[in-house]
Amino acid sequence: MTERIVLRGLKRVDGTYMDLVVEDGIIAGITEAGASRGGDIIDYTNTETYVSSGWIDLHVHAFEEFDPYGDAIDKIGVEQGVATVVDAGSMGADRIGDLRGQAERAATNVLALLNISKIGLMRTDELSDLAWIDPAAVREAVAEHQDFIVGLKARMSRSVVRGSGIEPLKQARALSDDTGLPVMVHIGSAPPGIEEIVPYLQRHDVITHYLNGKANNLFRDSGEPLRVLTDAIARGVHLDVGHGTASFSFKVAESAKRHHIPLHTISSDIYRGNRLNGPVYSLARVMSKFLYLGYSLAEVVASVTTHAADWLKKPELGRIQAGDRANLTLFEVRKEPIELTDSEGDVRIGHQHLVAKGVFANGKYVACEVRPEARH
């Protein structure tokens, strides 16, 4: 028997309203508000409930067993209104199959970046021993999980590489060229220095944590972007927020906006500790910080929908189109004060914030808040 759900009176980010019809997990119809009939009608009229394609978090750590950088997939996915998460290098070649097994049991859509270190985040200095970079194992993992692995990950900061210097990034570049997959590079404390790292990155590669407030960042003390950043943008390198516990500064973000650095993807770098104790809490909270910074709702939502889907080369995840499997996020913009804290302990008071109400992930609905009663 066909399950037909009519989501009535949803608001688009552009301010217009529509009905959505979902049949057996597929978007079956998109009509003007109030025009759809039949099935279970869930009426959002007069609730100011927005709909977008399902939010995508391009940087999470979703292998529950790992500590500190791990969490349960659905805790940081559908339960927070996020339809798709990309695990950003928790696993290397040794255990990528374990993550995939967990992903197949989750309600959240999951994709992965493969850590170039075969041990992944089993320990947090995973690139300190070059013997842990096994090119043959990387190639084998990519071949076996080609519909799951969407890129490679190299964490290029002092505590991770220790005495290995820039060599892990050289190997990541070679592996990227060999596999055809982009590489996401984590930037943090030097060495290696930022001006040594960024020139290795090419079109479609990713700098994550680009708004961090550490000494080894991408902006001068005056707030002007370094030449390596503007050159990287010009050649098509992708910028990803990756907020995390220690990697987002309001002051740096204000400099980026002032100097018209593009907002590509907002991501959380969420894991158990910063979900429960902050400063991340959720992707919605991170998105709300960009509303505070003066970006429009359309810009903020695009950074977790169309921009992320385009980088993944999965446009179906970033659109609302009849015939597609439903990946949708329902949310509110609440006009009330909220305390927003960055990774430096800088506290700002916003006057609006996003609250996820529900999500369709791969056609299945999960409520984040109590929704209106369905009626026939």
Contacts in CASP RR format, 6 or more apart in sequence:
PFRMAT RR
TARGET T0000
AUTHOR 0000-0000-0000
METHOD contacts of the structure
MODEL  1
MTERIVLRGLKRVDGTYMDLVVEDGIIAGITEAGASRGGDIIDYTNTETY
VSSGWIDLHVHAFEEFDPYGDAIDKIGVEQGVATVVDAGSMGADRIGDLR
GQAERAATNVLALLNISKIGLMRTDELSDLAWIDPAAVREAVAEHQDFIV
GLKARMSRSVVRGSGIEPLKQARALSDDTGLPVMVHIGSAPPGIEEIVPY
LQRHDVITHYLNGKANNLFRDSGEPLRVLTDAIARGVHLDVGHGTASFSF
KVAESAKRHHIPLHTISSDIYRGNRLNGPVYSLARVMSKFLYLGYSLAEV
VASVTTHAADWLKKPELGRIQAGDRANLTLFEVRKEPIELTDSEGDVRIG
HQHLVAKGVFANGKYVACEVRPEARH
2 23 0 8 1.000
2 24 0 8 1.000
3 23 0 8 1.000
3 24 0 8 1.000
3 25 0 8 1.000
3 40 0 8 1.000
4 21 0 8 1.000
4 22 0 8 1.000
4 23 0 8 1.000
4 28 0 8 1.000
4 38 0 8 1.000
4 39 0 8 1.000
4 40 0 8 1.000
5 21 0 8 1.000
5 22 0 8 1.000
5 23 0 8 1.000
5 39 0 8 1.000
5 40 0 8 1.000
5 42 0 8 1.000
5 365 0 8 1.000
5 374 0 8 1.000
6 19 0 8 1.000
6 20 0 8 1.000
6 21 0 8 1.000
6 36 0 8 1.000
6 37 0 8 1.000
6 38 0 8 1.000
6 39 0 8 1.000
6 40 0 8 1.000
6 41 0 8 1.000
6 42 0 8 1.000
7 19 0 8 1.000
7 20 0 8 1.000
7 21 0 8 1.000
7 22 0 8 1.000
7 42 0 8 1.000
7 44 0 8 1.000
7 51 0 8 1.000
7 330 0 8 1.000
8 19 0 8 1.000
8 33 0 8 1.000
8 34 0 8 1.000
8 36 0 8 1.000
8 41 0 8 1.000
8 42 0 8 1.000
8 43 0 8 1.000
8 44 0 8 1.000
8 45 0 8 1.000
9 17 0 8 1.000
9 18 0 8 1.000
9 19 0 8 1.000
9 33 0 8 1.000
9 34 0 8 1.000
9 43 0 8 1.000
9 44 0 8 1.000
9 45 0 8 1.000
9 49 0 8 1.000
10 17 0 8 1.000
10 18 0 8 1.000
10 19 0 8 1.000
10 20 0 8 1.000
10 33 0 8 1.000
10 44 0 8 1.000
10 49 0 8 1.000
10 50 0 8 1.000
10 51 0 8 1.000
10 330 0 8 1.000
11 17 0 8 1.000
11 44 0 8 1.000
11 48 0 8 1.000
11 49 0 8 1.000
11 50 0 8 1.000
11 51 0 8 1.000
12 18 0 8 1.000
12 50 0 8 1.000
12 51 0 8 1.000
13 50 0 8 1.000
13 52 0 8 1.000
13 297 0 8 1.000
13 298 0 8 1.000
13 301 0 8 1.000
14 298 0 8 1.000
17 32 0 8 1.000
17 33 0 8 1.000
18 30 0 8 1.000
18 31 0 8 1.000
18 32 0 8 1.000
18 33 0 8 1.000
18 51 0 8 1.000
19 29 0 8 1.000
19 30 0 8 1.000
19 31 0 8 1.000
19 32 0 8 1.000
19 33 0 8 1.000
19 34 0 8 1.000
19 35 0 8 1.000
19 36 0 8 1.000
20 27 0 8 1.000
20 29 0 8 1.000
20 30 0 8 1.000
20 36 0 8 1.000
20 51 0 8 1.000
20 320 0 8 1.000
20 328 0 8 1.000
21 27 0 8 1.000
21 28 0 8 1.000
21 29 0 8 1.000
21 30 0 8 1.000
21 31 0 8 1.000
21 36 0 8 1.000
22 28 0 8 1.000
22 326 0 8 1.000
22 360 0 8 1.000
22 363 0 8 1.000
22 365 0 8 1.000
25 325 0 8 1.000
25 326 0 8 1.000
25 360 0 8 1.000
25 363 0 8 1.000
25 364 0 8 1.000
26 323 0 8 1.000
26 324 0 8 1.000
26 325 0 8 1.000
26 326 0 8 1.000
26 363 0 8 1.000
27 320 0 8 1.000
27 321 0 8 1.000
27 322 0 8 1.000
27 323 0 8 1.000
27 324 0 8 1.000
27 325 0 8 1.000
27 326 0 8 1.000
28 322 0 8 1.000
28 323 0 8 1.000
29 36 0 8 1.000
29 322 0 8 1.000
30 320 0 8 1.000
30 321 0 8 1.000
30 322 0 8 1.000
33 45 0 8 1.000
34 45 0 8 1.000
38 376 0 8 1.000
39 376 0 8 1.000
40 374 0 8 1.000
40 375 0 8 1.000
40 376 0 8 1.000
41 374 0 8 1.000
41 375 0 8 1.000
41 376 0 8 1.000
42 371 0 8 1.000
42 372 0 8 1.000
42 373 0 8 1.000
42 374 0 8 1.000
43 372 0 8 1.000
43 375 0 8 1.000
44 330 0 8 1.000
44 372 0 8 1.000
47 332 0 8 1.000
47 372 0 8 1.000
48 332 0 8 1.000
48 333 0 8 1.000
49 330 0 8 1.000
49 331 0 8 1.000
49 332 0 8 1.000
49 357 0 8 1.000
50 330 0 8 1.000
50 331 0 8 1.000
50 332 0 8 1.000
50 333 0 8 1.000
51 320 0 8 1.000
51 328 0 8 1.000
51 329 0 8 1.000
51 330 0 8 1.000
51 331 0 8 1.000
52 301 0 8 1.000
52 305 0 8 1.000
52 320 0 8 1.000
52 328 0 8 1.000
52 329 0 8 1.000
52 331 0 8 1.000
53 83 0 8 1.000
53 305 0 8 1.000
53 306 0 8 1.000
53 309 0 8 1.000
53 317 0 8 1.000
53 318 0 8 1.000
53 319 0 8 1.000
53 320 0 8 1.000
53 327 0 8 1.000
53 328 0 8 1.000
53 329 0 8 1.000
54 81 0 8 1.000
54 82 0 8 1.000
54 83 0 8 1.000
54 84 0 8 1.000
54 305 0 8 1.000
54 317 0 8 1.000
54 318 0 8 1.000
54 327 0 8 1.000
54 328 0 8 1.000
54 329 0 8 1.000
54 359 0 8 1.000
54 360 0 8 1.000
54 361 0 8 1.000
55 81 0 8 1.000
55 82 0 8 1.000
55 83 0 8 1.000
55 84 0 8 1.000
55 283 0 8 1.000
55 304 0 8 1.000
55 305 0 8 1.000
55 329 0 8 1.000
55 356 0 8 1.000
55 359 0 8 1.000
56 82 0 8 1.000
56 83 0 8 1.000
56 84 0 8 1.000
56 85 0 8 1.000
56 86 0 8 1.000
56 265 0 8 1.000
56 304 0 8 1.000
56 305 0 8 1.000
56 308 0 8 1.000
56 309 0 8 1.000
56 312 0 8 1.000
56 317 0 8 1.000
56 318 0 8 1.000
57 76 0 8 1.000
57 77 0 8 1.000
57 82 0 8 1.000
57 84 0 8 1.000
57 85 0 8 1.000
57 86 0 8 1.000
57 267 0 8 1.000
57 268 0 8 1.000
57 270 0 8 1.000
57 283 0 8 1.000
57 304 0 8 1.000
58 86 0 8 1.000
58 88 0 8 1.000
58 206 0 8 1.000
58 240 0 8 1.000
58 242 0 8 1.000
58 265 0 8 1.000
58 267 0 8 1.000
58 308 0 8 1.000
58 311 0 8 1.000
58 312 0 8 1.000
59 86 0 8 1.000
59 88 0 8 1.000
59 184 0 8 1.000
59 208 0 8 1.000
59 240 0 8 1.000
59 241 0 8 1.000
59 242 0 8 1.000
59 267 0 8 1.000
59 268 0 8 1.000
59 269 0 8 1.000
60 71 0 8 1.000
60 76 0 8 1.000
60 77 0 8 1.000
60 85 0 8 1.000
60 86 0 8 1.000
60 87 0 8 1.000
60 88 0 8 1.000
60 267 0 8 1.000
60 268 0 8 1.000
60 269 0 8 1.000
60 270 0 8 1.000
60 271 0 8 1.000
61 69 0 8 1.000
61 70 0 8 1.000
61 71 0 8 1.000
61 87 0 8 1.000
61 88 0 8 1.000
61 89 0 8 1.000
61 90 0 8 1.000
61 121 0 8 1.000
61 269 0 8 1.000
61 270 0 8 1.000
61 271 0 8 1.000
62 70 0 8 1.000
62 71 0 8 1.000
62 72 0 8 1.000
62 73 0 8 1.000
62 76 0 8 1.000
62 85 0 8 1.000
62 87 0 8 1.000
62 90 0 8 1.000
62 99 0 8 1.000
62 102 0 8 1.000
62 103 0 8 1.000
62 110 0 8 1.000
63 70 0 8 1.000
63 87 0 8 1.000
63 90 0 8 1.000
63 91 0 8 1.000
63 95 0 8 1.000
63 98 0 8 1.000
63 99 0 8 1.000
63 102 0 8 1.000
63 121 0 8 1.000
64 70 0 8 1.000
64 71 0 8 1.000
64 72 0 8 1.000
64 73 0 8 1.000
64 102 0 8 1.000
66 90 0 8 1.000
66 121 0 8 1.000
66 122 0 8 1.000
67 272 0 8 1.000
68 124 0 8 1.000
68 271 0 8 1.000
68 272 0 8 1.000
68 273 0 8 1.000
69 90 0 8 1.000
69 121 0 8 1.000
69 124 0 8 1.000
69 271 0 8 1.000
70 90 0 8 1.000
70 121 0 8 1.000
70 271 0 8 1.000
70 272 0 8 1.000
71 270 0 8 1.000
71 271 0 8 1.000
71 272 0 8 1.000
71 273 0 8 1.000
71 275 0 8 1.000
73 85 0 8 1.000
73 102 0 8 1.000
73 103 0 8 1.000
73 106 0 8 1.000
73 108 0 8 1.000
73 110 0 8 1.000
74 106 0 8 1.000
74 107 0 8 1.000
74 108 0 8 1.000
74 366 0 8 1.000
75 272 0 8 1.000
75 275 0 8 1.000
76 82 0 8 1.000
76 85 0 8 1.000
76 268 0 8 1.000
76 270 0 8 1.000
76 271 0 8 1.000
76 275 0 8 1.000
77 83 0 8 1.000
77 85 0 8 1.000
77 108 0 8 1.000
77 361 0 8 1.000
78 107 0 8 1.000
78 108 0 8 1.000
78 359 0 8 1.000
78 361 0 8 1.000
78 366 0 8 1.000
78 368 0 8 1.000
79 366 0 8 1.000
79 368 0 8 1.000
80 282 0 8 1.000
80 283 0 8 1.000
80 284 0 8 1.000
80 356 0 8 1.000
80 368 0 8 1.000
81 283 0 8 1.000
81 284 0 8 1.000
81 329 0 8 1.000
81 331 0 8 1.000
81 356 0 8 1.000
81 358 0 8 1.000
81 359 0 8 1.000
81 366 0 8 1.000
81 368 0 8 1.000
82 108 0 8 1.000
82 283 0 8 1.000
82 329 0 8 1.000
82 356 0 8 1.000
82 359 0 8 1.000
83 108 0 8 1.000
83 109 0 8 1.000
83 317 0 8 1.000
83 327 0 8 1.000
83 328 0 8 1.000
83 329 0 8 1.000
83 359 0 8 1.000
83 360 0 8 1.000
83 361 0 8 1.000
83 362 0 8 1.000
84 108 0 8 1.000
84 109 0 8 1.000
84 110 0 8 1.000
84 111 0 8 1.000
84 308 0 8 1.000
84 317 0 8 1.000
84 327 0 8 1.000
84 361 0 8 1.000
85 108 0 8 1.000
85 109 0 8 1.000
85 110 0 8 1.000
85 111 0 8 1.000
86 110 0 8 1.000
86 111 0 8 1.000
86 112 0 8 1.000
86 113 0 8 1.000
86 150 0 8 1.000
86 267 0 8 1.000
86 312 0 8 1.000
87 99 0 8 1.000
87 110 0 8 1.000
87 111 0 8 1.000
87 112 0 8 1.000
87 113 0 8 1.000
88 113 0 8 1.000
88 153 0 8 1.000
88 184 0 8 1.000
88 186 0 8 1.000
88 208 0 8 1.000
88 267 0 8 1.000
88 269 0 8 1.000
89 112 0 8 1.000
89 113 0 8 1.000
89 114 0 8 1.000
89 115 0 8 1.000
89 120 0 8 1.000
89 121 0 8 1.000
89 153 0 8 1.000
90 99 0 8 1.000
90 112 0 8 1.000
90 115 0 8 1.000
90 120 0 8 1.000
90 121 0 8 1.000
91 97 0 8 1.000
91 98 0 8 1.000
91 99 0 8 1.000
91 112 0 8 1.000
91 114 0 8 1.000
91 115 0 8 1.000
91 120 0 8 1.000
91 121 0 8 1.000
92 114 0 8 1.000
92 115 0 8 1.000
92 116 0 8 1.000
92 117 0 8 1.000
92 118 0 8 1.000
92 119 0 8 1.000
92 120 0 8 1.000
92 141 0 8 1.000
93 114 0 8 1.000
93 118 0 8 1.000
93 134 0 8 1.000
93 137 0 8 1.000
93 138 0 8 1.000
93 140 0 8 1.000
93 141 0 8 1.000
94 118 0 8 1.000
94 119 0 8 1.000
94 120 0 8 1.000
94 122 0 8 1.000
94 137 0 8 1.000
95 120 0 8 1.000
95 122 0 8 1.000
96 112 0 8 1.000
96 114 0 8 1.000
96 141 0 8 1.000
96 145 0 8 1.000
96 148 0 8 1.000
96 149 0 8 1.000
97 145 0 8 1.000
99 110 0 8 1.000
99 112 0 8 1.000
100 112 0 8 1.000
100 145 0 8 1.000
100 148 0 8 1.000
102 110 0 8 1.000
103 110 0 8 1.000
103 112 0 8 1.000
103 148 0 8 1.000
107 361 0 8 1.000
107 362 0 8 1.000
107 364 0 8 1.000
107 366 0 8 1.000
108 361 0 8 1.000
109 317 0 8 1.000
109 327 0 8 1.000
109 361 0 8 1.000
109 362 0 8 1.000
110 148 0 8 1.000
111 148 0 8 1.000
111 149 0 8 1.000
111 150 0 8 1.000
111 312 0 8 1.000
112 145 0 8 1.000
112 148 0 8 1.000
112 149 0 8 1.000
112 150 0 8 1.000
112 151 0 8 1.000
113 149 0 8 1.000
113 150 0 8 1.000
113 151 0 8 1.000
113 152 0 8 1.000
113 153 0 8 1.000
113 184 0 8 1.000
114 138 0 8 1.000
114 141 0 8 1.000
114 142 0 8 1.000
114 145 0 8 1.000
114 149 0 8 1.000
114 151 0 8 1.000
114 152 0 8 1.000
114 153 0 8 1.000
114 181 0 8 1.000
115 121 0 8 1.000
115 126 0 8 1.000
115 152 0 8 1.000
115 153 0 8 1.000
115 154 0 8 1.000
115 155 0 8 1.000
116 127 0 8 1.000
116 133 0 8 1.000
116 138 0 8 1.000
116 152 0 8 1.000
116 153 0 8 1.000
116 154 0 8 1.000
116 168 0 8 1.000
116 171 0 8 1.000
116 172 0 8 1.000
116 175 0 8 1.000
116 183 0 8 1.000
117 126 0 8 1.000
117 127 0 8 1.000
117 132 0 8 1.000
117 133 0 8 1.000
117 168 0 8 1.000
118 132 0 8 1.000
118 133 0 8 1.000
118 134 0 8 1.000
118 137 0 8 1.000
118 138 0 8 1.000
119 126 0 8 1.000
119 132 0 8 1.000
120 126 0 8 1.000
124 159 0 8 1.000
124 160 0 8 1.000
125 159 0 8 1.000
125 160 0 8 1.000
125 161 0 8 1.000
125 162 0 8 1.000
126 132 0 8 1.000
126 155 0 8 1.000
126 160 0 8 1.000
127 133 0 8 1.000
127 154 0 8 1.000
127 155 0 8 1.000
127 156 0 8 1.000
127 160 0 8 1.000
127 161 0 8 1.000
127 162 0 8 1.000
127 164 0 8 1.000
127 168 0 8 1.000
128 160 0 8 1.000
128 161 0 8 1.000
128 162 0 8 1.000
128 163 0 8 1.000
128 164 0 8 1.000
129 164 0 8 1.000
130 164 0 8 1.000
130 167 0 8 1.000
130 168 0 8 1.000
130 171 0 8 1.000
133 168 0 8 1.000
133 171 0 8 1.000
135 171 0 8 1.000
135 174 0 8 1.000
135 175 0 8 1.000
135 178 0 8 1.000
138 152 0 8 1.000
138 175 0 8 1.000
138 179 0 8 1.000
139 175 0 8 1.000
139 178 0 8 1.000
139 179 0 8 1.000
141 149 0 8 1.000
142 149 0 8 1.000
142 179 0 8 1.000
142 181 0 8 1.000
149 181 0 8 1.000
150 181 0 8 1.000
150 312 0 8 1.000
151 176 0 8 1.000
151 181 0 8 1.000
151 182 0 8 1.000
151 183 0 8 1.000
151 184 0 8 1.000
152 172 0 8 1.000
152 175 0 8 1.000
152 176 0 8 1.000
152 179 0 8 1.000
152 181 0 8 1.000
152 182 0 8 1.000
152 183 0 8 1.000
152 184 0 8 1.000
153 183 0 8 1.000
153 184 0 8 1.000
153 185 0 8 1.000
153 186 0 8 1.000
154 168 0 8 1.000
154 169 0 8 1.000
154 172 0 8 1.000
154 183 0 8 1.000
154 184 0 8 1.000
154 185 0 8 1.000
154 186 0 8 1.000
155 161 0 8 1.000
155 185 0 8 1.000
155 186 0 8 1.000
156 166 0 8 1.000
156 168 0 8 1.000
156 169 0 8 1.000
156 185 0 8 1.000
156 186 0 8 1.000
156 187 0 8 1.000
156 188 0 8 1.000
156 192 0 8 1.000
156 197 0 8 1.000
157 186 0 8 1.000
157 187 0 8 1.000
157 188 0 8 1.000
157 189 0 8 1.000
157 190 0 8 1.000
157 216 0 8 1.000
158 188 0 8 1.000
158 189 0 8 1.000
158 190 0 8 1.000
158 191 0 8 1.000
159 189 0 8 1.000
160 186 0 8 1.000
161 167 0 8 1.000
161 168 0 8 1.000
161 192 0 8 1.000
165 191 0 8 1.000
165 192 0 8 1.000
166 192 0 8 1.000
166 196 0 8 1.000
166 197 0 8 1.000
166 200 0 8 1.000
169 185 0 8 1.000
169 192 0 8 1.000
169 197 0 8 1.000
169 200 0 8 1.000
170 200 0 8 1.000
172 183 0 8 1.000
172 185 0 8 1.000
172 200 0 8 1.000
173 183 0 8 1.000
173 200 0 8 1.000
175 181 0 8 1.000
175 183 0 8 1.000
176 182 0 8 1.000
176 183 0 8 1.000
176 202 0 8 1.000
176 205 0 8 1.000
182 204 0 8 1.000
182 205 0 8 1.000
182 206 0 8 1.000
182 238 0 8 1.000
183 201 0 8 1.000
183 205 0 8 1.000
183 206 0 8 1.000
184 205 0 8 1.000
184 206 0 8 1.000
184 207 0 8 1.000
184 208 0 8 1.000
184 240 0 8 1.000
185 197 0 8 1.000
185 200 0 8 1.000
185 201 0 8 1.000
185 205 0 8 1.000
185 206 0 8 1.000
185 207 0 8 1.000
185 208 0 8 1.000
186 208 0 8 1.000
186 209 0 8 1.000
187 194 0 8 1.000
187 197 0 8 1.000
187 207 0 8 1.000
187 208 0 8 1.000
187 209 0 8 1.000
187 210 0 8 1.000
187 212 0 8 1.000
187 216 0 8 1.000
187 217 0 8 1.000
187 218 0 8 1.000
188 209 0 8 1.000
188 212 0 8 1.000
188 214 0 8 1.000
188 216 0 8 1.000
188 217 0 8 1.000
188 247 0 8 1.000
189 214 0 8 1.000
189 215 0 8 1.000
189 216 0 8 1.000
190 215 0 8 1.000
190 216 0 8 1.000
193 216 0 8 1.000
194 216 0 8 1.000
194 217 0 8 1.000
194 218 0 8 1.000
194 226 0 8 1.000
194 228 0 8 1.000
195 226 0 8 1.000
195 228 0 8 1.000
198 207 0 8 1.000
198 218 0 8 1.000
198 228 0 8 1.000
198 229 0 8 1.000
198 231 0 8 1.000
198 232 0 8 1.000
198 237 0 8 1.000
199 228 0 8 1.000
199 231 0 8 1.000
201 207 0 8 1.000
201 232 0 8 1.000
201 237 0 8 1.000
202 235 0 8 1.000
202 236 0 8 1.000
202 237 0 8 1.000
203 235 0 8 1.000
203 236 0 8 1.000
203 237 0 8 1.000
204 236 0 8 1.000
204 237 0 8 1.000
204 238 0 8 1.000
204 311 0 8 1.000
205 237 0 8 1.000
205 238 0 8 1.000
206 237 0 8 1.000
206 238 0 8 1.000
206 239 0 8 1.000
206 240 0 8 1.000
206 311 0 8 1.000
207 218 0 8 1.000
207 232 0 8 1.000
207 237 0 8 1.000
207 238 0 8 1.000
207 239 0 8 1.000
207 240 0 8 1.000
208 240 0 8 1.000
208 241 0 8 1.000
208 242 0 8 1.000
208 247 0 8 1.000
208 267 0 8 1.000
208 269 0 8 1.000
209 240 0 8 1.000
209 241 0 8 1.000
209 242 0 8 1.000
209 244 0 8 1.000
209 247 0 8 1.000
209 248 0 8 1.000
209 269 0 8 1.000
210 218 0 8 1.000
210 229 0 8 1.000
210 239 0 8 1.000
210 240 0 8 1.000
210 241 0 8 1.000
210 256 0 8 1.000
211 241 0 8 1.000
211 247 0 8 1.000
211 248 0 8 1.000
211 249 0 8 1.000
211 252 0 8 1.000
211 253 0 8 1.000
211 256 0 8 1.000
212 246 0 8 1.000
212 247 0 8 1.000
212 248 0 8 1.000
212 249 0 8 1.000
212 252 0 8 1.000
212 343 0 8 1.000
213 247 0 8 1.000
213 248 0 8 1.000
213 249 0 8 1.000
213 251 0 8 1.000
213 252 0 8 1.000
213 343 0 8 1.000
213 344 0 8 1.000
214 246 0 8 1.000
214 247 0 8 1.000
217 249 0 8 1.000
217 252 0 8 1.000
218 225 0 8 1.000
218 226 0 8 1.000
218 228 0 8 1.000
218 229 0 8 1.000
219 225 0 8 1.000
219 226 0 8 1.000
219 229 0 8 1.000
219 252 0 8 1.000
219 255 0 8 1.000
219 256 0 8 1.000
220 226 0 8 1.000
223 252 0 8 1.000
223 255 0 8 1.000
223 258 0 8 1.000
223 259 0 8 1.000
224 255 0 8 1.000
224 259 0 8 1.000
225 255 0 8 1.000
225 256 0 8 1.000
225 259 0 8 1.000
225 261 0 8 1.000
229 261 0 8 1.000
233 239 0 8 1.000
233 261 0 8 1.000
233 262 0 8 1.000
238 264 0 8 1.000
238 265 0 8 1.000
238 311 0 8 1.000
239 261 0 8 1.000
239 262 0 8 1.000
239 263 0 8 1.000
239 264 0 8 1.000
239 265 0 8 1.000
240 264 0 8 1.000
240 265 0 8 1.000
240 267 0 8 1.000
241 248 0 8 1.000
241 265 0 8 1.000
241 266 0 8 1.000
241 267 0 8 1.000
241 286 0 8 1.000
242 248 0 8 1.000
242 266 0 8 1.000
242 267 0 8 1.000
242 268 0 8 1.000
242 269 0 8 1.000
243 266 0 8 1.000
243 267 0 8 1.000
243 268 0 8 1.000
243 269 0 8 1.000
243 270 0 8 1.000
243 279 0 8 1.000
243 280 0 8 1.000
243 286 0 8 1.000
243 289 0 8 1.000
243 343 0 8 1.000
244 268 0 8 1.000
244 269 0 8 1.000
244 270 0 8 1.000
244 274 0 8 1.000
244 279 0 8 1.000
244 280 0 8 1.000
244 343 0 8 1.000
245 269 0 8 1.000
245 273 0 8 1.000
245 274 0 8 1.000
245 278 0 8 1.000
245 279 0 8 1.000
245 280 0 8 1.000
245 343 0 8 1.000
246 343 0 8 1.000
247 269 0 8 1.000
247 343 0 8 1.000
248 279 0 8 1.000
248 286 0 8 1.000
248 289 0 8 1.000
248 342 0 8 1.000
248 343 0 8 1.000
249 342 0 8 1.000
249 343 0 8 1.000
249 344 0 8 1.000
249 346 0 8 1.000
250 289 0 8 1.000
250 293 0 8 1.000
250 342 0 8 1.000
250 344 0 8 1.000
250 346 0 8 1.000
250 348 0 8 1.000
251 344 0 8 1.000
251 346 0 8 1.000
253 289 0 8 1.000
253 290 0 8 1.000
253 293 0 8 1.000
253 342 0 8 1.000
254 293 0 8 1.000
257 293 0 8 1.000
257 294 0 8 1.000
257 295 0 8 1.000
263 290 0 8 1.000
263 295 0 8 1.000
263 299 0 8 1.000
263 300 0 8 1.000
263 303 0 8 1.000
264 303 0 8 1.000
264 307 0 8 1.000
264 311 0 8 1.000
265 303 0 8 1.000
265 304 0 8 1.000
265 307 0 8 1.000
265 308 0 8 1.000
265 311 0 8 1.000
266 283 0 8 1.000
266 286 0 8 1.000
266 287 0 8 1.000
266 290 0 8 1.000
266 300 0 8 1.000
266 303 0 8 1.000
266 304 0 8 1.000
267 283 0 8 1.000
267 286 0 8 1.000
267 304 0 8 1.000
267 308 0 8 1.000
268 280 0 8 1.000
268 282 0 8 1.000
268 283 0 8 1.000
268 286 0 8 1.000
269 280 0 8 1.000
270 280 0 8 1.000
270 282 0 8 1.000
270 283 0 8 1.000
274 280 0 8 1.000
274 281 0 8 1.000
275 281 0 8 1.000
275 282 0 8 1.000
278 341 0 8 1.000
279 341 0 8 1.000
279 342 0 8 1.000
279 343 0 8 1.000
279 345 0 8 1.000
280 286 0 8 1.000
282 356 0 8 1.000
283 304 0 8 1.000
284 331 0 8 1.000
284 353 0 8 1.000
284 354 0 8 1.000
284 355 0 8 1.000
284 356 0 8 1.000
285 340 0 8 1.000
285 353 0 8 1.000
285 354 0 8 1.000
287 300 0 8 1.000
287 301 0 8 1.000
287 303 0 8 1.000
287 304 0 8 1.000
287 354 0 8 1.000
288 338 0 8 1.000
288 340 0 8 1.000
288 350 0 8 1.000
288 352 0 8 1.000
288 353 0 8 1.000
288 354 0 8 1.000
289 340 0 8 1.000
289 342 0 8 1.000
289 348 0 8 1.000
290 299 0 8 1.000
290 300 0 8 1.000
290 303 0 8 1.000
291 297 0 8 1.000
291 300 0 8 1.000
291 333 0 8 1.000
291 350 0 8 1.000
291 352 0 8 1.000
291 353 0 8 1.000
291 354 0 8 1.000
292 340 0 8 1.000
292 348 0 8 1.000
292 350 0 8 1.000
292 351 0 8 1.000
297 333 0 8 1.000
300 354 0 8 1.000
305 317 0 8 1.000
305 318 0 8 1.000
306 318 0 8 1.000
306 319 0 8 1.000
308 317 0 8 1.000
308 318 0 8 1.000
309 315 0 8 1.000
309 316 0 8 1.000
309 317 0 8 1.000
309 318 0 8 1.000
309 319 0 8 1.000
310 318 0 8 1.000
316 324 0 8 1.000
316 325 0 8 1.000
316 327 0 8 1.000
317 327 0 8 1.000
318 327 0 8 1.000
320 328 0 8 1.000
325 362 0 8 1.000
325 363 0 8 1.000
326 360 0 8 1.000
326 362 0 8 1.000
326 363 0 8 1.000
327 360 0 8 1.000
327 361 0 8 1.000
327 362 0 8 1.000
327 363 0 8 1.000
328 359 0 8 1.000
328 360 0 8 1.000
329 356 0 8 1.000
329 358 0 8 1.000
329 359 0 8 1.000
330 356 0 8 1.000
330 357 0 8 1.000
330 358 0 8 1.000
330 359 0 8 1.000
330 371 0 8 1.000
331 354 0 8 1.000
331 355 0 8 1.000
331 356 0 8 1.000
331 357 0 8 1.000
331 358 0 8 1.000
332 354 0 8 1.000
332 355 0 8 1.000
332 357 0 8 1.000
333 352 0 8 1.000
333 353 0 8 1.000
333 354 0 8 1.000
333 355 0 8 1.000
334 352 0 8 1.000
334 353 0 8 1.000
334 354 0 8 1.000
334 355 0 8 1.000
335 351 0 8 1.000
335 352 0 8 1.000
336 351 0 8 1.000
336 352 0 8 1.000
336 353 0 8 1.000
337 349 0 8 1.000
337 350 0 8 1.000
337 351 0 8 1.000
338 349 0 8 1.000
338 350 0 8 1.000
338 351 0 8 1.000
338 352 0 8 1.000
338 353 0 8 1.000
339 347 0 8 1.000
339 348 0 8 1.000
339 349 0 8 1.000
339 350 0 8 1.000
340 347 0 8 1.000
340 348 0 8 1.000
340 349 0 8 1.000
340 350 0 8 1.000
341 347 0 8 1.000
341 348 0 8 1.000
342 348 0 8 1.000
355 369 0 8 1.000
356 368 0 8 1.000
356 369 0 8 1.000
357 367 0 8 1.000
357 368 0 8 1.000
357 369 0 8 1.000
357 371 0 8 1.000
358 365 0 8 1.000
358 366 0 8 1.000
358 367 0 8 1.000
358 368 0 8 1.000
358 369 0 8 1.000
358 371 0 8 1.000
359 365 0 8 1.000
359 366 0 8 1.000
359 368 0 8 1.000
360 366 0 8 1.000
END
